[in-house]
Amino acid sequence: MKEKIKVLVVPSDTTGVGRFRSITPHTHLQAKYGEDFHVDIEFNPNLDDLNYFKQYQIVHFHRSLGQDMDKSQQVIPILNSMGIVTIADIDDYWLPGKEHPLHQLILQEKIHERIIANLKLAKYVTTTTELFADEIRKFNKNVVIFPNAIDPKEGQFNEPTEESDLVRIGWLGGSSHLHDLMLLDGMVSKLSDIQDKVQYVVCGFDTRGMMTEINQATGEQTRRPIKPHETVWYDYEKIFTNNYSIVSPEYKKHLELFVETPFENEQNLQYRRVWTKPVTSYARNYSKFDISLAPIKPHMFNRVKSQLKVIEAGFYKKALIATNYGPYTIDLKHSMKNGEFTDGNALLVDEARNHSDWAKYIKKLVQNPNMRIDMGERLYEYVSQRYSLDVVTKTRAEFYKSIV
């Protein structure tokens, strides 16, 4: 019986990035290619016990080999010298811009420098796109692309779209996108003439979190739970409701209670708030809308992001309107020329046209239901052939075999 390649996987967390970049890809690797691979997942291996690592041919980690980033830099070269292939994975740029909530912390703790040090030391680096690979090659030439991928058999990607007489325009994301969503500010007022035909849906609403307050006199820092109206989600909601002007006074009063109790008939109102869901079920929210929006502000952090929003919208066959920048230039082909629809798979908004084209393209899709369906189908055809977990795992298995 041939010996299996033993792979140790060290995820950065159990949710989000840990699930997409470490856990799911490798559990799938063992499930599909169990005759060739044995995978162990360990969140914080004992870096002092080098004998433990001897059983593995490959050690894959996301950004850092365990929680201790300084110790990680000491151990990676030792593993390399022992003939163990070290693979660092990274999916986000190491230093987010000043607008990002983690910017100051990363600078303060020099986390970006530690991540780069790990990338330099690893034998290989894996990442999501060629755009990011180009940046990583400045520090390590051995970069391999494994895009984020989806298991189309997973329940959260098979939720039937809810029936509605309204055309639902949705955005789904996290708490670091205020400056991206500000690109849509004023969009809702430009669509007032079709307001009775549409609904805006914001998914992922979350009022949890802490706020740091600094005493100006003493410099002392104190932490307290954030109040709902202090969260970015309150700001997001103001963008999608035109400062609550499109909702009734009763509904506004309900929204400002910040409770998860449903409001009567909210699925048929002009605006709908959808609360956050765990990473194992968040994608079900795509079933609540017809048009997906993906605005991003042009800067380095966004330029090298993955195209996950494209992939998710595609597997749900949603019409997608996205910024013509960075990750959204990889797979998307613009669907309009001289005001007429073409055979593209999305509608792309140029930076100079943010003031007008989000509203213009939404109106086009609201008035042309067949185009919405065609665009969604074409996007599905494209992403399903490239970004299903089976396809990406086959490539991963071949790569791992080639390096051992």
N, C-alpha and C positions, 0 to 999 in steps of 0.2 A: 504493500500500500504506500502510495507516495506521501511525502511529508507535506503538511499544509503550511502555507505562509502565515505566520502569526503576526497580527497587527494590533498594536496598542493605540487606542484613540483617547486623547485627553481633551474633552470639550471645555469651552469657556463657561458654559452654563447649561441648565437643563431645558431652557425655553429659547424661543427666538433663534438667534444665531447658532447656538449650540445644537439645536434640533436640526436646522437646515444644513449646516456645514459639517457637522461631526456625527451626530447620533444616527439620524435617518439614513444618510448615504452609506454608513458602514454596517448598520443592521441589515440593510438591503443587500449589501455586498455579500454578507455571510448567508443570507436567505437564498440568494440567486446562485452563488458560487461557493457553496459550503464545502464542496469536494476540494477546493483549492485554498480556501482561506479560513482561518479561525480569528475572530475579532473579540478583543476585550475592551470594555469602556471603563475608564478610571478617571474620576474628576480631579483628584489631587494625589497623584502617586508620590510615594516617599522618595524624594530625589537623593537621599543619602544612601539608599539601598540599591547600589548599582547592579548587584546580582539579580535583582528582580527584573531588570530590563534585558538581561542576557537571553531570555526565552523568546524575544521578539526579533523579527527581521526588519519590521517597519514600526516607527513611532510617529504618529500623526497628531499634531496639536494645533489648536486655534490660537494664534497670536503668541501664546506663552505656554511653556511646558509646566502646567500647574499654576497655582496662585502666586508663588514667589518668583517674580520676574527676574530678580537679580540672580537667584539660584539657578533659574532656567538657563541663563547665559553661561554659567559654569558647566552645566551638565551636558548641554547639546554637543559641544566639541568632544566630550568624553564618549558619548554614544557613537558619534561619527568614527572615532578612533577604534571603537569596538566592532566596527563593521555593520552597525545598525543604521538603516537609512532613516534619517530624520526629515519629516515633511512639515513645514509650517504652513498653515492655511490662514488666509486673511480675506475679508469680504468688504471692509470699509476702510477708507483712507485713515491713516494713523493720527492725523491732526485735523479735527473738524474746525471750521471757521469760527470767528468770534460770535456769530449768531447762535451757534449750537450750545445747548445747555451744559454740555460737558467740556467745552473748550478750556475754561479756566482751570478746572481740576486736572485735565490731561497735561497742561503746561506746567502747573504747579508740581505735580508728581513725576514729571518727565516721562510719562507713560509712552508718548510717541517715540522717544529716543530708545526706550527699552524694547518696544515692538520692532523697530528697525534693526536693533542689535540682534534680536532673535531671527529675523528674516535673513540677515547676512550670514549667520552661523549655520542655518539649516542647509541640508544637502539640496532639498527642493522646496519651492514655494508653490502652493496651489491657490488659485483665485477664481473670480467669477467671469471676468471679461478681458478681452484683448486690450481695452483702454487702460484698465488697472494694471495689467501685466506689463505694459510699457513703462509705467512708473516704478513698479517693483524691480524691473531689470536694472535700474540704476544701482541697486544694492545686491542683487543676486540674479545671475543670468539664467538659472535653471527654473523657469516659471512654466507651470502647466495649468491650463484652464479647465476647470470643472464648473460649469454654470450651475446656478441654483436650479433644482429640478423638482417636479411634482409627481406624486404617485396618483395617477388618475383614478385608481380604484379606491382611494381613501374617501371615506364618507363625506368629509367637509368639501370635497370638490365635486360632489354629485347632488347637491341640493337643488330641487326644481325651483325655477324662478317663480316668485309669487305673481299671481295674476293682478292686473291693475288697469284701469282706464287712463291712468296718468303715465307719462314718460318720466321714469325716475333717473335723476342724475346723481351719481354717487361718488364719494371719496372715502377711502379706507386707509388708515395709517396710524402712526404713533404721535408722540408729543413733541417731536423735534422739527415739525414742519411748518411752523407759523410763517416764516419768511417765504416759503414756497407757496403757501395758500394765499399770502397777501397779493400774489400775482392775479388772483381771481377777484380781488376787491373791486366792487362796482359792477361785476358781471350780472348779478341778480337784477339790479335796477335796469340794465339794458335789455332784459328779457321780460319786462313787465307786460308786454302785449301778448305773451303766450303763457302768462303765469297760471292761468286756470287749466293749462294742459300738462304742467310739469310738477314734479316734487323733487326737492333737494334732500339727499340722505347723507348724513355724516356718521361714519361707522368707527367705533373704537373709543367712544366717549368715556373719559376716565377722570374722576376727581380725586383720586388717591395721590399721595406724594407729600414731601416735606418742603418747607421753605426756610432758607437761612436769612436771618435778619442781623445786620451789623449796627451796633451802637456807634453813632458817628463820633461821640465824645471819647469813648474808651477803646473803640475798635473791637469790643467783645462780640463774639458771634453766638447767636442762639438759634436753635432749630425748633420749628413748630409745624404741626400739620397745615398743609395749604388749604385755604378756603376755596370752595368751588368757583367763585367768580374771579379768583386770582389765577386759575389754570389757563393754559393756552386753549383748552377746549371751549371755554367761554368765548375767547377771541375767534376761534374757528367758526363757532355757531353764529356769531355776529356777521361774519363774512357771508355765510350761506343763507342767512335770513334777512340780509340787508338791514342789519341792526334791529332785527325782530319786527320789521315793518310788514312782513308778509304773513305774520301769524296773528291770530286773534288775541285780544287782551287776556282771555281765559287760558289760552294755551301758553302764552308767554309767562303767565303767573305760575302755571304748572312746571314749565321748563326751569324757571328760576328757583323751584324747590329742590332741584337736582336729586330727584328720587327716581328709582328704576320702575316705579309703578306706571303701567301704560296709561296714556290719555285716550279718552274715547275716540274711536275712529281715526287714530293718528296715521294709520297706513294710507289714508286717503286725503291727508292734509297737504299743504304746500311745502311743509318741512317735516322731516322725521329724524329724531335723534336715536341712534342705535348704540347701546352701551358696549364697553369692551368685552371681548371673549378670550378664553385661553388660546394659546397657539395651536392647540389640537382642534379647534372649531371656528377660528376667526374667519376663515375663508367662506363659511356659509353666508356671510354678509353679502357676498356678490349676488346672491339670489334675490336681494332686496332692491336691486336697481338694474337699469337697462344700458346706461351710458356711464363709463368709468372715466374719471378725470385723473391725470397724472402731471400736475404742474411741478417743475423744479427750477430753482433759481440757478443761473450759471455760475458755478465756482468749483474748485477742485474736488471737494468732498462729494458733490453731486455728480460731477463728470465721471468719476470712477465707481459710482454705485452700481449694484447689479440691476438687471432689468426685471426684477421679480414682479413688479406691478403689471408689466407686459405679459409675462407668463401666466400669472393668475387670471387676468382678464381674458386671455386667450383660451385657457382651459374652460372658462365659464361662457365662452362665445359672446363676450360683451363688446359693444362698440367702444373704442378707446380714443380719447382726445388727450394728447400728451405734448409736453414741451419738446421742440425740435433741438435736443441737446443731449450730449453724453450717452447714457445707456439706452436712451430711446431712439438713437440713430442706428443702433445695431440691427434690429429686426424689423423696424417699422418702415412702411412705405406709404407716403402721403396719398390720400384718396381723392384729391380734388385738383382739377386744372381748369383755369379760366372759368371758375364758378360751376363746373360740371364734375360729377362724380366719376372717378376712374376705378381701376381694379386694385387699388391699394388696400392695406389692412388696418389703417388708422388715419386720424387727422392730426397733423402736427402744427404746433403754434410756434412761429419764430419769435425771438425775444422782442423785436421791434413792434410786434403785432399783439402783445399781451393785452393792450387796452381795448382791442376790438374782436380778436378772432376766437377767444373762448366762447363768447356769446354768439358770434356769427355761426360757429360750427355746431354748437348745441341746437340753435334754431333750425339749421339745415337738417340735422338728424331727427329732430322732433317732427318736422314736416315731411320727412322721407323715411317711413318705417322700414321699407324694403332695404334701403341703404344701411340702416342700423344692423339688420339681420345679416346682410351680405358681408359687411365689414367684420362682424363677429365671427362668422363662419370662416372667412379667409384667415383671420388671426389664429383661430383654432387649428386650421390645417397647418399653418406654419409652426406654431409652438409645439403642437403634439408630436411632430416628427423629430424635434430637436431637444425638447426639455422635459420629456417624461423620464422618470427615475430609472426605468429599465435601460433607456438609451445611454444615459450618463454613467450608470453603474457598469455597463459593459465596457465603456472606455476606461473607467477607473480600474477595473479588473485587469485589463490588458496592460495599462501603465504600471500597476504594482508588480505584475509578473515580470515586466521588462527591466525593473530596477533592482530586483533581488538577485 
